Amino acid sequence: MPSVRSHTAAHSAWLGLMDLACLAVGSIIGVLVRFGPDEMTEYVFRHVDGWLLLFASVLLANYLAGS
């Protein structure tokens, strides 16, 4: 029988992965709408440090909020 602690850790990991997935999909859709598919790859690779900072900030904010 799994402990409550392992259930909570698994639940938190699942929420974190879903947050990242939703953020990635939303970001990709936003960049596609703004720049189009031809410039999407160049834009994302040119600003990869900003993307990583955004994703980390959202995860940290959700963790601190208790989500």
PQR file with spaces between the fields and no chain letter, atoms N, CA, C, O and H, PARSE charges and radii, in Angstrom:
ATOM       1  N    MET     1       0.835   -1.170    0.000 -0.4000 1.5000
ATOM       2  CA   MET     1       0.000    0.000    0.000 -0.0000 2.0000
ATOM       3  C    MET     1       0.888    1.245    0.000  0.5500 1.7000
ATOM       4  O    MET     1       1.740    1.390    0.877 -0.5500 1.4000
ATOM       5  N    PRO     2       0.704    2.140   -0.964 -0.5600 1.5000
ATOM       6  CA   PRO     2       1.550    3.336   -1.030  0.2800 2.0000
ATOM       7  C    PRO     2       1.244    4.288    0.123  0.5500 1.7000
ATOM       8  O    PRO     2       0.112    4.389    0.598 -0.5500 1.4000
ATOM       9  N    SER     3       2.284    4.973    0.548 -0.4000 1.5000
ATOM      10  CA   SER     3       2.112    5.912    1.646 -0.0000 2.0000
ATOM      11  C    SER     3       1.514    7.219    1.134  0.5500 1.7000
ATOM      12  O    SER     3       1.488    7.483   -0.068 -0.5500 1.4000
ATOM      13  H    SER     3       3.203    4.892    0.163  0.4000 1.0000
ATOM      14  N    VAL     4       1.041    8.019    2.065 -0.4000 1.5000
ATOM      15  CA   VAL     4       0.457    9.321    1.717 -0.0000 2.0000
ATOM      16  C    VAL     4       1.516   10.227    1.121  0.5500 1.7000
ATOM      17  O    VAL     4       1.241   10.995    0.200 -0.5500 1.4000
ATOM      18  H    VAL     4       1.063    7.805    3.041  0.4000 1.0000
ATOM      19  N    ARG     5       2.734   10.135    1.650 -0.4000 1.5000
ATOM      20  CA   ARG     5       3.830   10.975    1.166 -0.0000 2.0000
ATOM      21  C    ARG     5       4.139   10.680   -0.308  0.5500 1.7000
ATOM      22  O    ARG     5       4.339   11.610   -1.089 -0.5500 1.4000
ATOM      23  H    ARG     5       2.958    9.511    2.399  0.4000 1.0000
ATOM      24  N    SER     6       4.181    9.411   -0.692 -0.4000 1.5000
ATOM      25  CA   SER     6       4.475    9.081   -2.092 -0.0000 2.0000
ATOM      26  C    SER     6       3.316    9.503   -3.000  0.5500 1.7000
ATOM      27  O    SER     6       3.527    9.901   -4.145 -0.5500 1.4000
ATOM      28  H    SER     6       4.019    8.655   -0.057  0.4000 1.0000
ATOM      29  N    HIS     7       2.097    9.411   -2.478 -0.4000 1.5000
ATOM      30  CA   HIS     7       0.935    9.856   -3.264 -0.0000 2.0000
ATOM      31  C    HIS     7       1.003   11.358   -3.492  0.5500 1.7000
ATOM      32  O    HIS     7       0.724   11.827   -4.596 -0.5500 1.4000
ATOM      33  H    HIS     7       1.925    9.087   -1.547  0.4000 1.0000
ATOM      34  N    THR     8       1.367   12.118   -2.469 -0.4000 1.5000
ATOM      35  CA   THR     8       1.471   13.567   -2.591 -0.0000 2.0000
ATOM      36  C    THR     8       2.583   13.954   -3.558  0.5500 1.7000
ATOM      37  O    THR     8       2.413   14.874   -4.358 -0.5500 1.4000
ATOM      38  H    THR     8       1.593   11.737   -1.572  0.4000 1.0000
ATOM      39  N    ALA     9       3.712   13.268   -3.493 -0.4000 1.5000
ATOM      40  CA   ALA     9       4.821   13.556   -4.403 -0.0000 2.0000
ATOM      41  C    ALA     9       4.431   13.243   -5.844  0.5500 1.7000
ATOM      42  O    ALA     9       4.754   14.008   -6.753 -0.5500 1.4000
ATOM      43  H    ALA     9       3.850   12.521   -2.843  0.4000 1.0000
ATOM      44  N    ALA    10       3.748   12.142   -6.056 -0.4000 1.5000
ATOM      45  CA   ALA    10       3.314   11.776   -7.405 -0.0000 2.0000
ATOM      46  C    ALA    10       2.287   12.781   -7.921  0.5500 1.7000
ATOM      47  O    ALA    10       2.305   13.144   -9.097 -0.5500 1.4000
ATOM      48  H    ALA    10       3.486   11.520   -5.318  0.4000 1.0000
ATOM      49  N    HIS    11       1.408   13.222   -7.056 -0.4000 1.5000
ATOM      50  CA   HIS    11       0.392   14.206   -7.444 -0.0000 2.0000
ATOM      51  C    HIS    11       1.056   15.539   -7.810  0.5500 1.7000
ATOM      52  O    HIS    11       0.678   16.164   -8.800 -0.5500 1.4000
ATOM      53  H    HIS    11       1.393   12.927   -6.101  0.4000 1.0000
ATOM      54  N    SER    12       2.019   15.968   -7.038 -0.4000 1.5000
ATOM      55  CA   SER    12       2.738   17.215   -7.319 -0.0000 2.0000
ATOM      56  C    SER    12       3.515   17.120   -8.626  0.5500 1.7000
ATOM      57  O    SER    12       3.542   18.073   -9.405 -0.5500 1.4000
ATOM      58  H    SER    12       2.327   15.460   -6.233  0.4000 1.0000
ATOM      59  N    ALA    13       4.140   15.988   -8.866 -0.4000 1.5000
ATOM      60  CA   ALA    13       4.887   15.796  -10.113 -0.0000 2.0000
ATOM      61  C    ALA    13       3.933   15.825  -11.307  0.5500 1.7000
ATOM      62  O    ALA    13       4.237   16.428  -12.337 -0.5500 1.4000
ATOM      63  H    ALA    13       4.118   15.214   -8.233  0.4000 1.0000
ATOM      64  N    TRP    14       2.790   15.178  -11.164 -0.4000 1.5000
ATOM      65  CA   TRP    14       1.805   15.166  -12.239 -0.0000 2.0000
ATOM      66  C    TRP    14       1.311   16.580  -12.534  0.5500 1.7000
ATOM      67  O    TRP    14       1.208   16.962  -13.700 -0.5500 1.4000
ATOM      68  H    TRP    14       2.543   14.688  -10.328  0.4000 1.0000
ATOM      69  N    LEU    15       1.003   17.364  -11.501 -0.4000 1.5000
ATOM      70  CA   LEU    15       0.563   18.739  -11.697 -0.0000 2.0000
ATOM      71  C    LEU    15       1.645   19.585  -12.363  0.5500 1.7000
ATOM      72  O    LEU    15       1.347   20.412  -13.225 -0.5500 1.4000
ATOM      73  H    LEU    15       1.086   17.055  -10.554  0.4000 1.0000
ATOM      74  N    GLY    16       2.898   19.380  -11.967 -0.4000 1.5000
ATOM      75  CA   GLY    16       3.999   20.114  -12.575 -0.0000 2.0000
ATOM      76  C    GLY    16       4.149   19.791  -14.049  0.5500 1.7000
ATOM      77  O    GLY    16       4.367   20.683  -14.868 -0.5500 1.4000
ATOM      78  H    GLY    16       3.141   18.708  -11.267  0.4000 1.0000
ATOM      79  N    LEU    17       4.032   18.516  -14.387 -0.4000 1.5000
ATOM      80  CA   LEU    17       4.132   18.114  -15.796 -0.0000 2.0000
ATOM      81  C    LEU    17       2.975   18.667  -16.622  0.5500 1.7000
ATOM      82  O    LEU    17       3.167   19.094  -17.760 -0.5500 1.4000
ATOM      83  H    LEU    17       3.854   17.791  -13.722  0.4000 1.0000
ATOM      84  N    MET    18       1.790   18.659  -16.053 -0.4000 1.5000
ATOM      85  CA   MET    18       0.635   19.196  -16.767 -0.0000 2.0000
ATOM      86  C    MET    18       0.759   20.708  -16.933  0.5500 1.7000
ATOM      87  O    MET    18       0.377   21.246  -17.973 -0.5500 1.4000
ATOM      88  H    MET    18       1.633   18.313  -15.128  0.4000 1.0000
ATOM      89  N    ASP    19       1.288   21.400  -15.923 -0.4000 1.5000
ATOM      90  CA   ASP    19       1.533   22.834  -16.052 -0.0000 2.0000
ATOM      91  C    ASP    19       2.501   23.112  -17.194  0.5500 1.7000
ATOM      92  O    ASP    19       2.265   23.993  -18.020 -0.5500 1.4000
ATOM      93  H    ASP    19       1.598   20.963  -15.079  0.4000 1.0000
ATOM      94  N    LEU    20       3.587   22.357  -17.232 -0.4000 1.5000
ATOM      95  CA   LEU    20       4.568   22.544  -18.302 -0.0000 2.0000
ATOM      96  C    LEU    20       3.971   22.249  -19.674  0.5500 1.7000
ATOM      97  O    LEU    20       4.222   22.977  -20.634 -0.5500 1.4000
ATOM      98  H    LEU    20       3.779   21.641  -16.561  0.4000 1.0000
ATOM      99  N    ALA    21       3.190   21.191  -19.765 -0.4000 1.5000
ATOM     100  CA   ALA    21       2.587   20.820  -21.046 -0.0000 2.0000
ATOM     101  C    ALA    21       1.628   21.909  -21.527  0.5500 1.7000
ATOM     102  O    ALA    21       1.663   22.294  -22.696 -0.5500 1.4000
ATOM     103  H    ALA    21       2.986   20.600  -18.985  0.4000 1.0000
ATOM     104  N    CYS    22       0.776   22.403  -20.635 -0.4000 1.5000
ATOM     105  CA   CYS    22      -0.170   23.459  -21.018 -0.0000 2.0000
ATOM     106  C    CYS    22       0.558   24.745  -21.378  0.5500 1.7000
ATOM     107  O    CYS    22       0.181   25.429  -22.330 -0.5500 1.4000
ATOM     108  H    CYS    22       0.747   22.090  -19.686  0.4000 1.0000
ATOM     109  N    LEU    23       1.584   25.073  -20.631 -0.4000 1.5000
ATOM     110  CA   LEU    23       2.359   26.279  -20.918 -0.0000 2.0000
ATOM     111  C    LEU    23       3.070   26.154  -22.263  0.5500 1.7000
ATOM     112  O    LEU    23       3.101   27.109  -23.039 -0.5500 1.4000
ATOM     113  H    LEU    23       1.890   24.518  -19.858  0.4000 1.0000
ATOM     114  N    ALA    24       3.638   24.988  -22.541 -0.4000 1.5000
ATOM     115  CA   ALA    24       4.335   24.780  -23.816 -0.0000 2.0000
ATOM     116  C    ALA    24       3.362   24.865  -24.988  0.5500 1.7000
ATOM     117  O    ALA    24       3.653   25.525  -25.985 -0.5500 1.4000
ATOM     118  H    ALA    24       3.613   24.212  -21.911  0.4000 1.0000
ATOM     119  N    VAL    25       2.220   24.209  -24.878 -0.4000 1.5000
ATOM     120  CA   VAL    25       1.236   24.231  -25.966 -0.0000 2.0000
ATOM     121  C    VAL    25       0.717   25.651  -26.189  0.5500 1.7000
ATOM     122  O    VAL    25       0.602   26.100  -27.330 -0.5500 1.4000
ATOM     123  H    VAL    25       1.984   23.673  -24.068  0.4000 1.0000
ATOM     124  N    GLY    26       0.406   26.351  -25.109 -0.4000 1.5000
ATOM     125  CA   GLY    26      -0.067   27.724  -25.234 -0.0000 2.0000
ATOM     126  C    GLY    26       0.976   28.645  -25.833  0.5500 1.7000
ATOM     127  O    GLY    26       0.657   29.520  -26.639 -0.5500 1.4000
ATOM     128  H    GLY    26       0.499   25.986  -24.182  0.4000 1.0000
ATOM     129  N    SER    27       2.225   28.445  -25.436 -0.4000 1.5000
ATOM     130  CA   SER    27       3.310   29.268  -25.975 -0.0000 2.0000
ATOM     131  C    SER    27       3.521   29.009  -27.460  0.5500 1.7000
ATOM     132  O    SER    27       3.727   29.941  -28.238 -0.5500 1.4000
ATOM     133  H    SER    27       2.484   27.734  -24.782  0.4000 1.0000
ATOM     134  N    ILE    28       3.469   27.749  -27.846 -0.4000 1.5000
ATOM     135  CA   ILE    28       3.643   27.399  -29.253 -0.0000 2.0000
ATOM     136  C    ILE    28       2.512   27.983  -30.097  0.5500 1.7000
ATOM     137  O    ILE    28       2.751   28.517  -31.181 -0.5500 1.4000
ATOM     138  H    ILE    28       3.301   26.992  -27.215  0.4000 1.0000
ATOM     139  N    ILE    29       1.295   27.880  -29.601 -0.4000 1.5000
ATOM     140  CA   ILE    29       0.169   28.447  -30.337 -0.0000 2.0000
ATOM     141  C    ILE    29       0.317   29.964  -30.448  0.5500 1.7000
ATOM     142  O    ILE    29       0.063   30.540  -31.506 -0.5500 1.4000
ATOM     143  H    ILE    29       1.101   27.447  -28.721  0.4000 1.0000
ATOM     144  N    GLY    30       0.727   30.604  -29.361 -0.4000 1.5000
ATOM     145  CA   GLY    30       0.914   32.052  -29.389 -0.0000 2.0000
ATOM     146  C    GLY    30       1.976   32.489  -30.380  0.5500 1.7000
ATOM     147  O    GLY    30       1.783   33.459  -31.113 -0.5500 1.4000
ATOM     148  H    GLY    30       0.933   30.136  -28.502  0.4000 1.0000
ATOM     149  N    VAL    31       3.102   31.777  -30.408 -0.4000 1.5000
ATOM     150  CA   VAL    31       4.176   32.122  -31.348 -0.0000 2.0000
ATOM     151  C    VAL    31       3.739   31.843  -32.787  0.5500 1.7000
ATOM     152  O    VAL    31       4.057   32.613  -33.694 -0.5500 1.4000
ATOM     153  H    VAL    31       3.259   30.989  -29.812  0.4000 1.0000
ATOM     154  N    LEU    32       3.019   30.756  -32.995 -0.4000 1.5000
ATOM     155  CA   LEU    32       2.526   30.448  -34.339 -0.0000 2.0000
ATOM     156  C    LEU    32       1.571   31.525  -34.839  0.5500 1.7000
ATOM     157  O    LEU    32       1.649   31.934  -35.997 -0.5500 1.4000
ATOM     158  H    LEU    32       2.761   30.130  -32.259  0.4000 1.0000
ATOM     159  N    VAL    33       0.677   31.981  -33.980 -0.4000 1.5000
ATOM     160  CA   VAL    33      -0.274   33.011  -34.383 -0.0000 2.0000
ATOM     161  C    VAL    33       0.454   34.322  -34.663  0.5500 1.7000
ATOM     162  O    VAL    33       0.132   35.025  -35.620 -0.5500 1.4000
ATOM     163  H    VAL    33       0.614   31.648  -33.039  0.4000 1.0000
ATOM     164  N    ARG    34       1.427   34.645  -33.832 -0.4000 1.5000
ATOM     165  CA   ARG    34       2.122   35.936  -33.958 -0.0000 2.0000
ATOM     166  C    ARG    34       3.086   35.965  -35.136  0.5500 1.7000
ATOM     167  O    ARG    34       3.089   36.928  -35.902 -0.5500 1.4000
ATOM     168  H    ARG    34       1.689   34.074  -33.054  0.4000 1.0000
ATOM     169  N    PHE    35       3.909   34.921  -35.295 -0.4000 1.5000
ATOM     170  CA   PHE    35       4.979   34.942  -36.287 -0.0000 2.0000
ATOM     171  C    PHE    35       4.764   33.999  -37.467  0.5500 1.7000
ATOM     172  O    PHE    35       5.385   34.181  -38.514 -0.5500 1.4000
ATOM     173  H    PHE    35       3.906   34.138  -34.672  0.4000 1.0000
ATOM     174  N    GLY    36       3.921   33.020  -37.325 -0.4000 1.5000
ATOM     175  CA   GLY    36       3.720   32.047  -38.393 -0.0000 2.0000
ATOM     176  C    GLY    36       4.696   30.892  -38.278  0.5500 1.7000
ATOM     177  O    GLY    36       5.692   30.984  -37.560 -0.5500 1.4000
ATOM     178  H    GLY    36       3.417   32.872  -36.474  0.4000 1.0000
ATOM     179  N    PRO    37       4.417   29.814  -38.978 -0.5600 1.5000
ATOM     180  CA   PRO    37       5.254   28.615  -38.839  0.2800 2.0000
ATOM     181  C    PRO    37       6.667   28.777  -39.399  0.5500 1.7000
ATOM     182  O    PRO    37       7.581   28.075  -38.966 -0.5500 1.4000
ATOM     183  N    ASP    38       6.858   29.684  -40.346 -0.4000 1.5000
ATOM     184  CA   ASP    38       8.185   29.833  -40.943 -0.0000 2.0000
ATOM     185  C    ASP    38       9.198   30.432  -39.973  0.5500 1.7000
ATOM     186  O    ASP    38      10.367   30.049  -39.994 -0.5500 1.4000
ATOM     187  H    ASP    38       6.115   30.254  -40.697  0.4000 1.0000
ATOM     188  N    GLU    39       8.776   31.350  -39.135 -0.4000 1.5000
ATOM     189  CA   GLU    39       9.689   32.035  -38.229 -0.0000 2.0000
ATOM     190  C    GLU    39       9.650   31.488  -36.807  0.5500 1.7000
ATOM     191  O    GLU    39      10.407   31.952  -35.954 -0.5500 1.4000
ATOM     192  H    GLU    39       7.825   31.661  -39.118  0.4000 1.0000
ATOM     193  N    MET    40       8.787   30.512  -36.533 -0.4000 1.5000
ATOM     194  CA   MET    40       8.619   30.006  -35.179 -0.0000 2.0000
ATOM     195  C    MET    40       9.900   29.415  -34.620  0.5500 1.7000
ATOM     196  O    MET    40      10.307   29.775  -33.516 -0.5500 1.4000
ATOM     197  H    MET    40       8.172   30.136  -37.226  0.4000 1.0000
ATOM     198  N    THR    41      10.538   28.528  -35.341 -0.4000 1.5000
ATOM     199  CA   THR    41      11.735   27.850  -34.845 -0.0000 2.0000
ATOM     200  C    THR    41      12.852   28.849  -34.570  0.5500 1.7000
ATOM     201  O    THR    41      13.519   28.775  -33.538 -0.5500 1.4000
ATOM     202  H    THR    41      10.207   28.235  -36.238  0.4000 1.0000
ATOM     203  N    GLU    42      13.050   29.768  -35.483 -0.4000 1.5000
ATOM     204  CA   GLU    42      14.102   30.772  -35.291 -0.0000 2.0000
ATOM     205  C    GLU    42      13.823   31.619  -34.054  0.5500 1.7000
ATOM     206  O    GLU    42      14.731   31.888  -33.268 -0.5500 1.4000
ATOM     207  H    GLU    42      12.508   29.828  -36.322  0.4000 1.0000
ATOM     208  N    TYR    43      12.567   32.041  -33.878 -0.4000 1.5000
ATOM     209  CA   TYR    43      12.207   32.873  -32.733 -0.0000 2.0000
ATOM     210  C    TYR    43      12.424   32.135  -31.414  0.5500 1.7000
ATOM     211  O    TYR    43      12.989   32.691  -30.472 -0.5500 1.4000
ATOM     212  H    TYR    43      11.829   31.823  -34.516  0.4000 1.0000
ATOM     213  N    VAL    44      11.976   30.889  -31.352 -0.4000 1.5000
ATOM     214  CA   VAL    44      12.104   30.120  -30.114 -0.0000 2.0000
ATOM     215  C    VAL    44      13.571   29.887  -29.776  0.5500 1.7000
ATOM     216  O    VAL    44      13.964   30.065  -28.623 -0.5500 1.4000
ATOM     217  H    VAL    44      11.517   30.438  -32.117  0.4000 1.0000
ATOM     218  N    PHE    45      14.388   29.494  -30.745 -0.4000 1.5000
ATOM     219  CA   PHE    45      15.803   29.240  -30.463 -0.0000 2.0000
ATOM     220  C    PHE    45      16.569   30.514  -30.134  0.5500 1.7000
ATOM     221  O    PHE    45      17.535   30.484  -29.371 -0.5500 1.4000
ATOM     222  H    PHE    45      14.069   29.349  -31.681  0.4000 1.0000
ATOM     223  N    ARG    46      16.144   31.623  -30.703 -0.4000 1.5000
ATOM     224  CA   ARG    46      16.809   32.895  -30.419 -0.0000 2.0000
ATOM     225  C    ARG    46      16.505   33.369  -29.001  0.5500 1.7000
ATOM     226  O    ARG    46      17.309   34.080  -28.399 -0.5500 1.4000
ATOM     227  H    ARG    46      15.360   31.648  -31.323  0.4000 1.0000
ATOM     228  N    HIS    47      15.349   32.981  -28.466 -0.4000 1.5000
ATOM     229  CA   HIS    47      14.926   33.422  -27.137 -0.0000 2.0000
ATOM     230  C    HIS    47      14.786   32.259  -26.161  0.5500 1.7000
ATOM     231  O    HIS    47      13.938   32.307  -25.271 -0.5500 1.4000
ATOM     232  H    HIS    47      14.696   32.404  -28.955  0.4000 1.0000
ATOM     233  N    VAL    48      15.590   31.231  -26.307 -0.4000 1.5000
ATOM     234  CA   VAL    48      15.456   30.040  -25.467 -0.0000 2.0000
ATOM     235  C    VAL    48      15.695   30.368  -23.993  0.5500 1.7000
ATOM     236  O    VAL    48      15.068   29.752  -23.131 -0.5500 1.4000
ATOM     237  H    VAL    48      16.279   31.192  -27.030  0.4000 1.0000
ATOM     238  N    ASP    49      16.567   31.305  -23.678 -0.4000 1.5000
ATOM     239  CA   ASP    49      16.804   31.658  -22.281 -0.0000 2.0000
ATOM     240  C    ASP    49      15.552   32.280  -21.653  0.5500 1.7000
ATOM     241  O    ASP    49      15.251   32.021  -20.488 -0.5500 1.4000
ATOM     242  H    ASP    49      17.076   31.806  -24.378  0.4000 1.0000
ATOM     243  N    GLY    50      14.846   33.075  -22.397 -0.4000 1.5000
ATOM     244  CA   GLY    50      13.599   33.660  -21.903 -0.0000 2.0000
ATOM     245  C    GLY    50      12.513   32.614  -21.704  0.5500 1.7000
ATOM     246  O    GLY    50      11.752   32.678  -20.740 -0.5500 1.4000
ATOM     247  H    GLY    50      15.091   33.285  -23.343  0.4000 1.0000
ATOM     248  N    TRP    51      12.443   31.653  -22.614 -0.4000 1.5000
ATOM     249  CA   TRP    51      11.458   30.572  -22.493 -0.0000 2.0000
ATOM     250  C    TRP    51      11.727   29.746  -21.242  0.5500 1.7000
ATOM     251  O    TRP    51      10.804   29.408  -20.501 -0.5500 1.4000
ATOM     252  H    TRP    51      13.062   31.601  -23.398  0.4000 1.0000
ATOM     253  N    LEU    52      12.997   29.424  -21.014 -0.4000 1.5000
ATOM     254  CA   LEU    52      13.338   28.634  -19.822 -0.0000 2.0000
ATOM     255  C    LEU    52      13.029   29.409  -18.545  0.5500 1.7000
ATOM     256  O    LEU    52      12.539   28.837  -17.571 -0.5500 1.4000
ATOM     257  H    LEU    52      13.746   29.699  -21.616  0.4000 1.0000
ATOM     258  N    LEU    53      13.313   30.699  -18.549 -0.4000 1.5000
ATOM     259  CA   LEU    53      13.002   31.530  -17.391 -0.0000 2.0000
ATOM     260  C    LEU    53      11.499   31.599  -17.155  0.5500 1.7000
ATOM     261  O    LEU    53      11.051   31.525  -16.010 -0.5500 1.4000
ATOM     262  H    LEU    53      13.711   31.163  -19.341  0.4000 1.0000
ATOM     263  N    LEU    54      10.723   31.738  -18.209 -0.4000 1.5000
ATOM     264  CA   LEU    54       9.266   31.760  -18.085 -0.0000 2.0000
ATOM     265  C    LEU    54       8.744   30.458  -17.503  0.5500 1.7000
ATOM     266  O    LEU    54       7.944   30.470  -16.567 -0.5500 1.4000
ATOM     267  H    LEU    54      11.087   31.798  -19.138  0.4000 1.0000
ATOM     268  N    PHE    55       9.190   29.339  -18.049 -0.4000 1.5000
ATOM     269  CA   PHE    55       8.708   28.041  -17.578 -0.0000 2.0000
ATOM     270  C    PHE    55       9.092   27.814  -16.124  0.5500 1.7000
ATOM     271  O    PHE    55       8.276   27.340  -15.333 -0.5500 1.4000
ATOM     272  H    PHE    55       9.839   29.330  -18.809  0.4000 1.0000
ATOM     273  N    ALA    56      10.337   28.150  -15.763 -0.4000 1.5000
ATOM     274  CA   ALA    56      10.784   27.973  -14.380 -0.0000 2.0000
ATOM     275  C    ALA    56      10.007   28.883  -13.434  0.5500 1.7000
ATOM     276  O    ALA    56       9.670   28.472  -12.324 -0.5500 1.4000
ATOM     277  H    ALA    56      10.999   28.535  -16.406  0.4000 1.0000
ATOM     278  N    SER    57       9.723   30.097  -13.851 -0.4000 1.5000
ATOM     279  CA   SER    57       8.982   31.042  -13.014 -0.0000 2.0000
ATOM     280  C    SER    57       7.562   30.555  -12.765  0.5500 1.7000
ATOM     281  O    SER    57       7.059   30.653  -11.645 -0.5500 1.4000
ATOM     282  H    SER    57       9.998   30.431  -14.753  0.4000 1.0000
ATOM     283  N    VAL    58       6.924   30.042  -13.780 -0.4000 1.5000
ATOM     284  CA   VAL    58       5.557   29.533  -13.618 -0.0000 2.0000
ATOM     285  C    VAL    58       5.547   28.329  -12.688  0.5500 1.7000
ATOM     286  O    VAL    58       4.680   28.227  -11.820 -0.5500 1.4000
ATOM     287  H    VAL    58       7.332   29.962  -14.690  0.4000 1.0000
ATOM     288  N    LEU    59       6.489   27.423  -12.854 -0.4000 1.5000
ATOM     289  CA   LEU    59       6.555   26.266  -11.963 -0.0000 2.0000
ATOM     290  C    LEU    59       6.827   26.681  -10.526  0.5500 1.7000
ATOM     291  O    LEU    59       6.211   26.150   -9.601 -0.5500 1.4000
ATOM     292  H    LEU    59       7.194   27.506  -13.559  0.4000 1.0000
ATOM     293  N    LEU    60       7.738   27.617  -10.330 -0.4000 1.5000
ATOM     294  CA   LEU    60       8.046   28.098   -8.990 -0.0000 2.0000
ATOM     295  C    LEU    60       6.838   28.791   -8.362  0.5500 1.7000
ATOM     296  O    LEU    60       6.532   28.569   -7.190 -0.5500 1.4000
ATOM     297  H    LEU    60       8.238   28.048  -11.081  0.4000 1.0000
ATOM     298  N    ALA    61       6.162   29.617   -9.130 -0.4000 1.5000
ATOM     299  CA   ALA    61       4.969   30.301   -8.615 -0.0000 2.0000
ATOM     300  C    ALA    61       3.881   29.308   -8.214  0.5500 1.7000
ATOM     301  O    ALA    61       3.245   29.465   -7.172 -0.5500 1.4000
ATOM     302  H    ALA    61       6.411   29.797  -10.081  0.4000 1.0000
ATOM     303  N    ASN    62       3.670   28.296   -9.036 -0.4000 1.5000
ATOM     304  CA   ASN    62       2.660   27.278   -8.700 -0.0000 2.0000
ATOM     305  C    ASN    62       3.075   26.479   -7.472  0.5500 1.7000
ATOM     306  O    ASN    62       2.232   26.131   -6.645 -0.5500 1.4000
ATOM     307  H    ASN    62       4.187   28.169   -9.883  0.4000 1.0000
ATOM     308  N    TYR    63       4.353   26.189   -7.346 -0.4000 1.5000
ATOM     309  CA   TYR    63       4.838   25.460   -6.169 -0.0000 2.0000
ATOM     310  C    TYR    63       4.634   26.295   -4.908  0.5500 1.7000
ATOM     311  O    TYR    63       4.165   25.786   -3.889 -0.5500 1.4000
ATOM     312  H    TYR    63       5.038   26.472   -8.018  0.4000 1.0000
ATOM     313  N    LEU    64       4.987   27.577   -4.979 -0.4000 1.5000
ATOM     314  CA   LEU    64       4.852   28.446   -3.815 -0.0000 2.0000
ATOM     315  C    LEU    64       3.389   28.700   -3.466  0.5500 1.7000
ATOM     316  O    LEU    64       3.056   28.914   -2.300 -0.5500 1.4000
ATOM     317  H    LEU    64       5.367   27.990   -5.806  0.4000 1.0000
ATOM     318  N    ALA    65       2.523   28.678   -4.460 -0.4000 1.5000
ATOM     319  CA   ALA    65       1.089   28.868   -4.218 -0.0000 2.0000
ATOM     320  C    ALA    65       0.441   27.603   -3.666  0.5500 1.7000
ATOM     321  O    ALA    65      -0.695   27.640   -3.192 -0.5500 1.4000
ATOM     322  H    ALA    65       2.793   28.505   -5.407  0.4000 1.0000
ATOM     323  N    GLY    66       1.144   26.508   -3.726 -0.4000 1.5000
ATOM     324  CA   GLY    66       0.613   25.258   -3.190 -0.0000 2.0000
ATOM     325  C    GLY    66      -0.211   24.469   -4.179  0.5500 1.7000
ATOM     326  O    GLY    66      -0.953   23.569   -3.786 -0.5500 1.4000
ATOM     327  H    GLY    66       2.067   26.478   -4.111  0.4000 1.0000
ATOM     328  N    SER    67      -0.097   24.783   -5.440 -0.4000 1.5000
ATOM     329  CA   SER    67      -0.856   24.057   -6.471 -0.0000 2.0000
ATOM     330  C    SER    67      -0.137   22.809   -6.889  0.5500 1.7000
ATOM     331  O    SER    67      -0.626   22.074   -7.747 -0.5500 1.4000
ATOM     332  H    SER    67       0.505   25.514   -5.759  0.4000 1.0000
